[in-house]
């Protein structure tokens, strides 16, 4: 039988939707090209590899219906205004092996099979060795990427290191141990780092680089060191059908390994010219806001080109400018932002959801600003709860009375952006909209004017946070822990952390910095899981402002904290269930704890 190459949408045989060797998908670049024919042509071989980048998740789409990227809406940072997104199924416990989206598993293994075909055949391609070497480096990086993106959801997964054919025995496939999975990711990253150029340039925008490989290695080892995976007693007895333990015993040295990987990434990247982004004029709001607007700035280590992704702007834009008002930061995230001087305004909540306010912080829940902010962060008449907050708040959250695209936002009930003018589900569900990632000056929904966008998977600030966290766990709050956390805070106009923090106190500070600095970048969902704190963060009673009240900007009724709904969390949610259809095809792939 002639072996044909299916270049777009290759089936993951025996693991996903394989039903027979005659079920084929589209072929390209020619309808009947064989593997040998494709890899005998350098142009076709390059196109084959480039096509694999299309499998990267578009994590900028928080509200997609197929459930591939529900993580922002399923974190304690955001609520979507619309019902029946998969994020809501996670939040309210209406999911399981029979109805979990299988796109992560399917797409991941489709990409990996494609990459295995590439590495198995690129050696025969007649092209210069330097170009070939770089492409092999990209393939190794992408293998590590797709595997880690699955591992962070499911824990240990099957490691397929060669391209399977329809006549292979798929019943022999089973989950590898978590240690083997992470070791495989790390080795692929190490190989990629040796072969790839360090810097992004016009010729490799959106492609893997050495910086990207080093960043992925850092994140993988950080996760491996964290409580969910590193000696988790809840998984101590979890084994495959042959009795092989799938999760490791605790090893304190994993924290130092994670610290070393993050520091190596930082050192090599900074030597090559990567740095924390600072806007012209060093305005702390712009320093943070423009990271996500100025594509491929010096802080970006790896990003995906997502084109003119108008959907993102539409989801975050208010009613009055033709937007859908769907991306709503939660009130508890708003409360988590510090004051401009670094004070913590809210330290907890009473049973009725009202905040416990630190009177020394200067925070006021009621009343309104009597004058415009000299730095332009807020205007006269703004509710005091938004006054004198840290710069990252003003770069991330659109609140009632804030200036946006030339007008003040009106989220109260009868306001232009309020519920009475929103139509069915086209209004903010809690009185806030997302500002981060949105381009204020170059987008006009009414005029159909949008801009080219990217989605950042890795940036240097994350590496600072990775290093500080791992080093604190390995050695305590030594000088470098302070150095890298304070560098991020200084960039955003905040004072340094207080001296003489304990290891536990520093851990709490680092957790807070990750939540604020990396907000809505897909980290929070996984951070709360790997720290094993999701039983408190995700069992969340949500409050917001009273969107059913209010006739003006200064109407106190609108600013009343109002119950929205209650989310749930169970222990088994720390790992996703593997779709039952996968297990039905191969019972050697054991289900995750709690999901049988």
C-alpha positions as CSV (number, residue, x, y, z in Angstrom):
1,X,0.0,0.0,0.0
2,X,1.4,3.4,-1.0
3,X,2.2,5.6,2.1
4,X,0.6,9.0,1.6
5,X,1.3,12.0,3.7
6,X,-1.6,13.9,5.1
7,X,-0.4,17.4,5.7
8,X,-3.3,19.1,7.4
9,X,-5.1,17.5,10.3
10,X,-3.3,14.1,10.7
11,X,-5.3,11.7,12.8
12,X,-3.8,10.5,16.1
13,X,-4.3,6.8,15.3
14,X,-5.7,4.7,18.1
15,X,-5.6,7.6,20.6
16,X,-8.2,10.0,19.3
17,X,-10.7,9.7,16.5
18,X,-9.0,6.9,14.5
19,X,-11.6,4.5,13.2
20,X,-10.0,2.9,10.1
21,X,-6.9,3.4,7.9
22,X,-9.2,4.6,5.1
23,X,-10.4,7.7,7.1
24,X,-8.2,10.4,5.6
25,X,-8.2,14.2,6.0
26,X,-7.0,16.8,3.5
27,X,-3.7,16.4,1.8
28,X,-1.3,19.2,0.7
29,X,0.6,20.6,-1.1
30,X,-0.5,18.0,-3.7
31,X,-3.4,15.7,-3.3
32,X,-1.3,12.6,-3.8
33,X,2.1,13.4,-2.6
34,X,4.0,10.7,-0.8
35,X,6.2,11.2,2.2
36,X,9.3,10.7,0.0
37,X,8.1,13.2,-2.5
38,X,7.4,15.9,0.1
39,X,10.8,15.6,1.8
40,X,12.6,15.5,-1.5
41,X,11.7,19.1,-2.0
42,X,13.1,21.7,0.5
43,X,10.2,24.1,-0.1
44,X,7.6,21.4,0.7
45,X,9.5,20.2,3.7
46,X,9.7,23.8,5.1
47,X,5.9,24.3,4.4
48,X,5.2,21.1,6.3
49,X,7.0,22.3,9.4
50,X,5.5,25.7,9.2
51,X,2.0,24.2,9.0
52,X,2.6,22.7,12.5
53,X,2.5,26.2,14.0
54,X,-1.2,26.4,13.1
55,X,-1.8,23.8,15.8
56,X,-0.7,26.2,18.6
57,X,-3.6,27.3,20.8
58,X,-5.0,30.8,20.4
59,X,-5.2,31.5,24.1
60,X,-6.4,35.0,23.3
61,X,-9.9,33.6,22.7
62,X,-11.2,33.2,26.2
63,X,-14.8,32.5,25.1
64,X,-14.5,29.9,22.4
65,X,-17.3,27.3,22.4
66,X,-15.1,24.2,21.7
67,X,-13.4,24.5,25.1
68,X,-9.8,24.5,24.0
69,X,-8.9,27.6,25.9
70,X,-11.3,28.1,28.8
71,X,-8.6,28.8,31.4
72,X,-9.0,32.5,31.9
73,X,-12.7,32.3,32.3
74,X,-12.3,29.3,34.6
75,X,-9.8,31.1,36.9
76,X,-10.7,33.4,39.8
77,X,-9.7,36.4,37.6
78,X,-12.6,36.6,35.2
79,X,-16.2,35.9,34.5
80,X,-17.6,35.7,31.0
81,X,-20.9,37.5,30.4
82,X,-22.2,34.8,28.2
83,X,-23.5,31.4,29.3
84,X,-22.6,27.9,28.2
85,X,-19.0,28.4,27.5
86,X,-16.9,25.5,28.7
87,X,-15.3,27.8,31.3
88,X,-18.8,27.8,33.0
89,X,-19.0,24.0,32.9
90,X,-15.7,23.9,34.8
91,X,-16.8,26.7,37.2
92,X,-20.1,25.0,38.1
93,X,-19.0,21.3,38.0
94,X,-21.0,20.2,34.9
95,X,-18.2,18.3,33.2
96,X,-16.7,14.9,33.1
97,X,-15.1,12.2,30.9
98,X,-18.1,11.9,28.6
99,X,-18.4,15.6,27.8
100,X,-15.0,17.1,28.3
101,X,-13.6,18.7,25.1
102,X,-11.0,16.4,23.5
103,X,-9.4,19.1,21.4
104,X,-6.3,19.4,23.6
105,X,-5.6,15.6,23.3
106,X,-6.5,15.4,19.7
107,X,-4.7,18.5,18.5
108,X,-1.7,17.8,20.6
109,X,-1.1,14.4,19.2
110,X,-2.0,15.5,15.7
111,X,0.8,18.0,16.0
112,X,3.2,15.5,17.6
113,X,2.7,12.9,14.9
114,X,3.3,15.6,12.3
115,X,6.5,16.5,14.0
116,X,7.6,12.9,14.3
117,X,7.1,12.5,10.6
118,X,9.2,15.6,10.0
119,X,12.2,14.5,12.2
120,X,12.1,11.0,10.7
121,X,12.3,12.3,7.1
122,X,14.0,15.7,7.1
123,X,17.4,14.0,6.9
124,X,16.7,13.0,3.3
125,X,15.9,16.6,2.2
126,X,18.5,18.2,-0.1
127,X,19.1,21.5,1.5
128,X,21.9,23.4,3.3
129,X,22.8,21.9,6.7
130,X,22.4,25.2,8.6
131,X,18.8,25.6,7.5
132,X,18.0,22.0,8.2
133,X,19.5,22.2,11.6
134,X,17.4,25.2,12.5
135,X,14.3,23.4,11.3
136,X,15.2,20.3,13.4
137,X,15.5,22.7,16.4
138,X,12.1,24.1,15.7
139,X,10.6,20.6,15.6
140,X,12.2,19.7,18.9
141,X,10.9,22.9,20.5
142,X,7.4,22.3,19.2
143,X,7.4,18.7,20.4
144,X,8.2,20.0,23.9
145,X,5.6,22.7,23.6
146,X,2.7,20.4,22.6
147,X,3.6,17.8,25.1
148,X,3.9,20.3,28.0
149,X,0.6,21.9,27.0
150,X,-1.1,18.5,27.5
151,X,0.9,17.5,30.6
152,X,-0.2,20.7,32.4
153,X,-3.8,19.5,32.0
154,X,-3.7,15.7,32.3
155,X,-0.4,15.1,34.2
156,X,1.5,12.1,32.6
157,X,0.5,11.3,29.0
158,X,1.6,8.7,26.5
159,X,5.0,9.6,24.9
160,X,4.9,8.9,21.2
161,X,8.4,9.3,19.9
162,X,7.8,7.9,16.4
163,X,5.0,8.3,13.8
164,X,2.6,5.4,14.2
165,X,1.0,3.7,11.2
166,X,-2.5,2.1,10.9
167,X,-1.1,-1.4,11.2
168,X,0.7,-0.7,14.6
169,X,-0.7,-2.2,17.8
170,X,-2.2,0.8,19.6
171,X,-3.3,-1.3,22.6
172,X,0.4,-1.2,23.7
173,X,0.3,2.6,24.2
174,X,-0.1,3.7,27.8
175,X,0.7,6.7,29.9
176,X,4.4,7.4,30.7
177,X,5.4,8.4,34.2
178,X,5.3,12.1,35.0
179,X,9.1,12.1,35.5
180,X,9.6,10.6,32.0
181,X,7.2,13.1,30.5
182,X,9.0,16.2,31.9
183,X,12.4,14.7,31.2
184,X,11.3,14.3,27.6
185,X,10.2,17.9,27.4
186,X,13.4,19.1,29.0
187,X,15.6,17.1,26.6
188,X,13.7,18.4,23.6
189,X,14.2,22.0,24.9
190,X,17.9,21.3,25.4
191,X,18.3,20.0,21.9
192,X,16.3,22.9,20.4
193,X,18.4,25.5,22.4
194,X,21.6,24.1,20.8
195,X,20.2,24.4,17.3
196,X,18.1,27.6,17.2
197,X,19.0,31.2,17.0
198,X,18.5,33.2,20.2
199,X,16.8,36.3,18.8
200,X,13.6,37.0,17.0
201,X,14.0,38.9,13.7
202,X,11.9,39.6,10.6
203,X,12.6,36.1,9.2
204,X,11.5,34.1,12.2
205,X,8.5,36.0,13.7
206,X,6.3,33.6,15.5
207,X,8.9,30.7,15.2
208,X,10.7,28.9,18.0
209,X,14.0,30.3,19.2
210,X,16.6,29.4,21.8
211,X,14.9,31.9,24.1
212,X,11.6,30.2,23.7
213,X,13.1,26.8,24.4
214,X,14.9,28.0,27.5
215,X,11.7,29.6,28.7
216,X,9.6,26.4,28.2
217,X,12.2,24.4,30.1
218,X,12.0,26.8,32.9
219,X,8.3,26.6,33.2
220,X,8.2,22.8,32.9
221,X,10.7,22.4,35.7
222,X,8.9,24.9,37.9
223,X,5.7,22.9,37.5
224,X,7.6,19.7,38.2
225,X,8.9,21.1,41.5
226,X,5.4,22.4,42.6
227,X,3.2,20.7,45.2
228,X,0.7,19.2,42.7
229,X,3.3,17.1,41.0
230,X,6.3,16.9,43.4
231,X,5.4,14.2,46.0
232,X,1.7,14.9,46.0
233,X,0.2,12.4,48.6
234,X,-3.1,12.4,46.8
235,X,-1.4,10.8,43.8
236,X,0.9,8.5,45.7
237,X,-1.1,5.4,44.8
238,X,-2.0,6.4,41.3
239,X,-0.6,3.7,38.9
240,X,-1.2,2.3,35.5
241,X,-2.7,-1.2,34.8
242,X,0.8,-2.8,35.3
243,X,1.2,-1.1,38.7
244,X,3.7,1.5,37.6
245,X,3.4,4.6,39.7
246,X,2.7,7.6,37.5
247,X,3.6,10.4,39.9
248,X,7.0,10.8,41.7
249,X,8.0,11.0,45.4
250,X,9.0,14.3,46.7
251,X,12.4,15.7,45.9
252,X,13.4,19.1,47.3
253,X,16.2,19.4,44.7
254,X,13.6,19.9,42.0
255,X,13.2,23.5,43.2
256,X,16.9,24.2,42.7
257,X,16.7,22.7,39.2
258,X,13.8,25.0,38.4
259,X,15.7,28.0,39.7
260,X,18.8,27.1,37.7
261,X,16.8,26.7,34.5
262,X,15.1,30.1,35.0
263,X,18.4,31.8,35.8
264,X,20.0,30.3,32.7
265,X,17.1,31.6,30.6
266,X,17.4,35.1,32.1
267,X,21.1,35.3,31.7
268,X,21.3,34.1,28.1
269,X,18.3,36.2,27.1
270,X,19.5,39.4,28.6
271,X,23.0,38.8,27.1
272,X,21.2,38.7,23.7
273,X,19.3,41.9,24.3
274,X,16.0,40.8,25.8
275,X,14.9,43.0,28.7
276,X,11.8,44.1,30.6
277,X,9.9,46.5,28.4
278,X,9.8,50.2,29.3
279,X,7.7,52.6,27.3
280,X,9.1,56.0,26.0
281,X,9.0,58.3,29.0
282,X,8.9,55.4,31.4
283,X,5.3,55.9,32.4
284,X,4.5,52.9,34.7
285,X,1.0,52.4,33.2
286,X,2.4,52.4,29.7
287,X,5.4,50.2,30.7
288,X,2.9,47.4,31.5
289,X,0.1,48.2,29.0
290,X,2.2,48.4,25.9
291,X,3.9,45.0,26.4
292,X,0.8,43.5,24.9
293,X,0.3,46.2,22.2
294,X,3.8,46.6,20.7
295,X,4.3,43.3,19.0
296,X,7.7,41.6,19.5
297,X,9.1,44.1,21.9
298,X,12.3,43.2,23.7
299,X,10.4,41.4,26.5
300,X,8.7,38.8,24.3
301,X,10.4,35.4,24.1
302,X,7.8,33.5,22.1
303,X,4.5,34.7,20.6
304,X,2.0,33.5,18.1
305,X,0.8,35.7,15.2
306,X,-3.0,35.8,15.4
307,X,-3.6,38.4,12.7
308,X,-6.3,41.0,12.8
309,X,-8.0,39.2,15.7
310,X,-11.0,41.5,16.0
311,X,-12.8,39.0,18.2
312,X,-10.7,39.9,21.2
313,X,-11.4,43.6,20.8
314,X,-15.1,42.9,20.4
315,X,-15.3,40.8,23.5
316,X,-13.8,43.4,25.7
317,X,-15.4,46.5,24.2
318,X,-18.4,48.2,25.8
319,X,-21.9,48.3,24.3
320,X,-21.8,51.9,23.2
321,X,-19.0,51.3,20.7
322,X,-20.5,48.2,19.2
323,X,-18.7,45.7,21.6
324,X,-20.0,42.6,23.3
325,X,-19.0,43.4,26.9
326,X,-18.0,39.8,27.6
327,X,-14.6,39.8,29.3
328,X,-15.3,40.9,32.9
329,X,-12.5,40.9,35.5
330,X,-13.8,39.7,38.9
331,X,-14.3,42.0,41.8
332,X,-11.8,40.0,44.0
333,X,-9.1,40.6,41.4
334,X,-9.9,44.3,41.4
335,X,-9.6,44.2,45.2
336,X,-6.2,42.4,45.0
337,X,-4.4,45.3,43.3
338,X,-2.4,47.3,45.8
339,X,-2.4,51.0,46.4
340,X,0.1,53.3,44.6
341,X,2.4,53.1,47.7
342,X,2.3,49.3,47.8
343,X,-0.1,49.1,50.7
344,X,-2.7,46.2,50.6
345,X,-6.1,47.7,50.8
346,X,-8.3,44.6,51.3
347,X,-7.2,41.7,53.5
348,X,-10.2,39.5,53.4
349,X,-14.0,39.4,53.3
350,X,-16.9,39.2,55.7
351,X,-19.5,36.4,55.3
352,X,-21.7,38.8,53.3
353,X,-19.0,39.5,50.8
354,X,-18.1,43.0,52.1
355,X,-14.4,43.6,52.3
356,X,-12.2,43.8,55.3
357,X,-10.3,47.0,54.7
358,X,-6.9,47.9,56.2
359,X,-7.5,51.5,57.4
360,X,-3.8,52.2,57.2
361,X,-3.8,51.7,53.4
362,X,-5.8,54.8,52.6
363,X,-8.3,52.8,50.6
364,X,-11.9,54.1,50.7
365,X,-14.9,52.0,49.5
366,X,-17.3,54.9,49.3
367,X,-17.3,58.4,48.1
368,X,-15.9,60.0,44.9
369,X,-12.8,61.8,43.8
370,X,-13.0,65.5,44.2
371,X,-10.4,66.2,41.4
372,X,-8.7,64.7,38.4
373,X,-5.7,62.6,39.1
374,X,-2.6,64.6,38.1
375,X,-1.2,61.6,36.2
376,X,-4.5,61.1,34.3
377,X,-5.3,57.7,35.8
378,X,-8.8,58.7,36.9
379,X,-11.1,61.8,36.7
380,X,-13.1,63.8,39.1
381,X,-16.2,61.9,40.2
382,X,-14.5,58.5,40.0
383,X,-15.5,56.2,42.8
384,X,-12.9,56.2,45.6
385,X,-12.4,52.4,45.4
386,X,-10.5,53.1,42.1
387,X,-8.5,56.1,43.3
388,X,-4.8,55.9,44.0
389,X,-4.4,52.3,43.0
390,X,-1.2,50.8,41.6
391,X,-0.4,51.4,37.9
392,X,-1.0,47.9,36.7
393,X,-4.7,48.2,37.7
394,X,-5.1,51.2,35.4
395,X,-3.4,49.3,32.6
396,X,-5.6,46.1,33.1
397,X,-9.2,47.0,34.1
398,X,-11.8,49.3,32.6
399,X,-14.0,50.5,35.4
400,X,-17.0,52.8,35.6
401,X,-16.0,56.4,34.9
402,X,-12.7,55.5,33.3
403,X,-11.8,57.2,30.1
404,X,-11.7,54.8,27.1
405,X,-11.5,55.8,23.4
406,X,-12.4,59.3,24.1
407,X,-15.4,58.9,26.5
408,X,-16.1,58.0,30.0
409,X,-17.4,54.5,30.6
410,X,-21.0,54.2,31.9
411,X,-21.6,50.8,33.4
412,X,-24.5,51.7,35.6
413,X,-27.9,50.3,34.7
414,X,-29.1,53.2,32.5
415,X,-25.7,54.2,31.2
416,X,-24.7,54.0,27.6
417,X,-22.6,50.9,28.5
418,X,-25.1,49.5,31.0
419,X,-27.4,46.6,31.1
420,X,-30.5,48.6,29.9
421,X,-28.6,49.4,26.6
422,X,-26.8,46.0,26.2
423,X,-29.4,43.6,24.7
424,X,-29.2,39.9,25.4
425,X,-26.0,39.1,27.3
426,X,-24.2,42.1,25.7
427,X,-23.4,43.9,28.9
428,X,-20.8,43.6,31.6
429,X,-22.0,41.1,34.2
430,X,-20.3,42.7,37.1
431,X,-19.5,46.3,36.2
432,X,-16.0,45.8,34.8
433,X,-14.4,45.1,31.4
434,X,-10.9,43.9,30.4
435,X,-8.5,46.6,29.2
436,X,-5.3,44.6,29.1
437,X,-4.4,43.5,25.5
438,X,-6.8,46.0,24.0
439,X,-5.6,48.8,21.6
440,X,-7.2,52.0,22.7
441,X,-6.0,54.4,20.0
442,X,-5.8,52.4,16.8
443,X,-9.0,50.4,16.9
444,X,-12.5,51.6,16.0
445,X,-15.2,48.9,16.0
446,X,-17.7,51.2,14.4
447,X,-15.4,51.9,11.5
448,X,-14.2,48.3,11.3
449,X,-10.6,49.4,12.1
450,X,-8.4,46.8,13.9
451,X,-4.8,46.0,14.3
452,X,-2.4,43.0,13.9
453,X,-2.1,41.1,17.2
454,X,0.1,38.4,18.8
455,X,-0.5,36.1,21.8
456,X,2.5,36.0,24.1
457,X,3.3,32.5,25.5
458,X,6.6,33.4,27.1
459,X,8.0,36.8,28.2
460,X,11.0,37.7,30.4
461,X,9.0,38.9,33.4
462,X,7.6,35.4,33.8
463,X,11.2,34.1,34.0
464,X,11.9,36.6,36.7
465,X,8.9,35.3,38.6
466,X,9.8,31.7,37.9
467,X,13.3,32.2,39.2
468,X,12.2,34.1,42.4
469,X,9.7,31.4,43.3
470,X,11.9,28.5,42.7
471,X,14.9,30.1,44.5
472,X,12.8,31.1,47.5
473,X,11.6,27.5,47.8
474,X,15.1,26.1,47.4
475,X,17.1,28.6,49.5
476,X,14.6,31.0,51.2
477,X,14.3,34.8,50.5
478,X,17.9,35.4,49.4
479,X,19.1,38.6,47.7
480,X,18.2,37.4,44.1
481,X,14.6,36.7,45.1
482,X,14.2,40.3,46.1
483,X,16.2,41.5,43.1
484,X,13.9,40.0,40.5
485,X,10.6,40.6,42.2
486,X,11.6,44.2,42.9
487,X,12.6,44.7,39.2
488,X,9.1,43.9,38.1
489,X,7.5,46.1,40.8
490,X,9.8,49.0,40.0
491,X,8.9,48.7,36.3
492,X,5.3,49.2,37.3
493,X,5.9,52.1,39.7
494,X,5.7,50.2,43.0
495,X,8.1,50.3,45.9
496,X,10.3,47.3,46.7
497,X,9.2,44.6,49.0
498,X,9.8,45.0,52.7
499,X,13.1,43.5,53.9
500,X,13.4,40.5,56.2
501,X,10.4,38.6,54.9
502,X,10.2,34.9,56.0
503,X,10.2,32.2,53.4
504,X,6.4,31.8,53.8
505,X,5.8,35.5,53.6
506,X,7.9,35.8,50.5
507,X,5.9,32.9,49.0
508,X,2.7,34.8,49.6
509,X,4.2,37.9,48.0
510,X,5.4,35.9,44.9
511,X,1.9,34.3,44.5
512,X,0.4,37.8,44.6
513,X,2.9,39.2,42.1
514,X,2.2,36.3,39.7
515,X,-1.5,36.9,39.9
516,X,-1.2,40.7,39.1
517,X,1.7,40.7,36.7
518,X,0.5,37.7,34.7
519,X,-3.2,38.4,34.9
520,X,-5.3,37.0,32.0
521,X,-2.2,35.4,30.4
522,X,-3.5,31.8,31.2
523,X,-1.2,31.4,34.2
524,X,-3.6,31.9,37.0
525,X,-5.7,28.7,36.3
526,X,-2.6,26.5,36.4
527,X,-0.8,28.4,39.2
528,X,-3.6,27.8,41.6
529,X,-3.6,24.1,40.6
530,X,0.1,23.5,40.9
531,X,0.2,25.3,44.3
532,X,-2.7,23.1,45.4
533,X,-4.7,26.1,46.6
534,X,-7.6,25.9,44.1
535,X,-9.9,24.3,46.7
536,X,-10.0,27.8,48.2
537,X,-9.5,30.1,45.2
538,X,-12.0,28.2,42.9
539,X,-14.7,27.5,45.5
540,X,-15.6,31.1,44.9
541,X,-18.6,33.2,45.8
542,X,-18.6,35.9,43.2
543,X,-19.6,39.5,43.9
544,X,-19.7,42.4,41.5
545,X,-21.3,45.8,41.3
546,X,-25.1,46.1,41.1
547,X,-25.6,46.3,37.3
548,X,-29.4,46.4,37.8
549,X,-29.2,49.8,39.6
550,X,-27.8,53.2,38.9
551,X,-28.9,56.3,37.1
552,X,-25.6,58.3,37.0
553,X,-21.9,58.0,37.6
554,X,-22.3,59.0,41.3
555,X,-25.2,56.8,42.1
556,X,-24.3,54.8,45.2
557,X,-26.7,52.0,44.4
558,X,-24.6,50.9,41.4
559,X,-21.5,50.5,43.6
560,X,-23.2,48.1,46.1
561,X,-21.4,44.8,46.2
562,X,-23.9,42.3,44.8
563,X,-23.9,38.5,44.8
564,X,-23.5,37.0,41.3
565,X,-23.1,33.3,41.7
566,X,-21.2,30.5,43.4
567,X,-18.5,28.4,41.8
568,X,-17.5,24.9,42.9
569,X,-14.3,23.0,43.1
570,X,-13.7,19.3,43.8
571,X,-10.3,17.6,44.4
572,X,-10.5,15.7,41.1
573,X,-10.5,19.0,39.2
574,X,-6.7,19.4,39.8
575,X,-6.3,17.3,36.7
576,X,-8.6,17.2,33.7
577,X,-10.3,13.9,32.8
578,X,-9.2,12.1,29.7
579,X,-12.1,11.8,27.4
580,X,-13.9,8.4,27.9
581,X,-13.8,7.8,24.1
582,X,-10.0,7.7,24.3
583,X,-10.1,5.2,27.1
584,X,-12.7,3.1,25.4
585,X,-10.4,2.7,22.4
586,X,-7.5,1.8,24.6
587,X,-8.1,0.7,28.3
588,X,-4.4,0.8,28.9
589,X,-4.7,4.5,29.2
590,X,-5.9,4.8,32.8
591,X,-8.3,7.6,33.8
592,X,-7.2,10.4,36.2
593,X,-8.1,10.1,39.9
594,X,-11.7,10.8,40.7
595,X,-13.0,10.7,37.2
596,X,-13.9,7.1,36.7
